[in-house]
Amino acid sequence: MDEPVPVTRPVDHGTAKLMPDVDRARAWLLTVDGAPQSYVDLDDPTDLEFEYTRRLAHVIDCHAPAGEPLDVLHLGGGALTLPRYVAATRPGSRQQVVEADRGLLALVTEVLPLPEGSATELHTADAREWIERAPADCADIVVADVFSGSRIPAQLTSVEYARAADRVLRPGGVHAANLADGAPFGFLRSQLATFGAVFPQLALIAEPAVLRGRRFGNVVLLASHTPVDLAALSRLAAADPFPARVEDGPAIARLAGGASPVVDLDARASPEPPAGSFGIG
């Protein structure tokens, strides 16, 4: 059998590269313009190498009893790591994936096709436009993992977007967003205020070093109308190779620090990561 070789291709928003893992026969790393985006093991879709992906998976794991099908809306596709995970751990789940980069989606589905029977629909569309047209009450979980380059687009950071996400969630649903920021946390504070204006329940999952401002990194923000099982989520996050902490309640209020919600007119993309963050620069 021929050894897999790297695949490099210009896509709509940069240059994508799929690199085979030398230690695993059918595992691949996806980068866009040099920034790591996704890791996929086709033989074991439950193997989640990126910590933020693992934390998003924990949110899904804690949302319903093990194996119970869910309707999941993924904003941002990457290499379809989480849709593969949901299909493997919750057979019968119905999933929608919205990815703006047509070239990237074509590359991933060509080289790393989804398994048959995954019940996953792929849409090439702008995430904000798609979610505003989506039916109400259509998702148990919305996973927002949308980056343009290394920044979250402004249109996904506003109160108007939060309301659109709220509309598509069923009662008891959760919006889980992969954010990135560092001290003094201007962007993260604004997102806490923004989602807090729409959802009464907020929680964060992040490494302690990130929350203490020691380095720039990923933070998963959870927003819902009903409480999430934070005890179960904390146990899973604490057991990861790079343990994370779950914060809610007063800790969220302290971190928000009186920040104001962001509206479309004033929305800005998330900050550019410092050189060296996430393998960039």
Secondary structure, 3 states (H helix, E strand, C coil): CCCCCCEEEEECCEEEEEEECCCCCCEEEEEECCEEEEEEECCCCCCCCCHHHHHHHHHHHHHCCCCCCCEEEEECCCCCHHHHHHHHHCCCCEEEEEECCHHHHHHHHHHCCCCCCCCEEEEECCHHHHHHHCCCCCEEEEEECCCECCECCHHHCCHHHHHHHHHHEEEEEEEEEEEEECCCCHHHHHHHHHHHCCCCEEEEEECHHHHCCCCCEEEEEEEECCCCCHHHHHHHHHCCCCCCEEEECHHHHHHHCCCCCCCHHHCCCCCCCCCCHHHCC
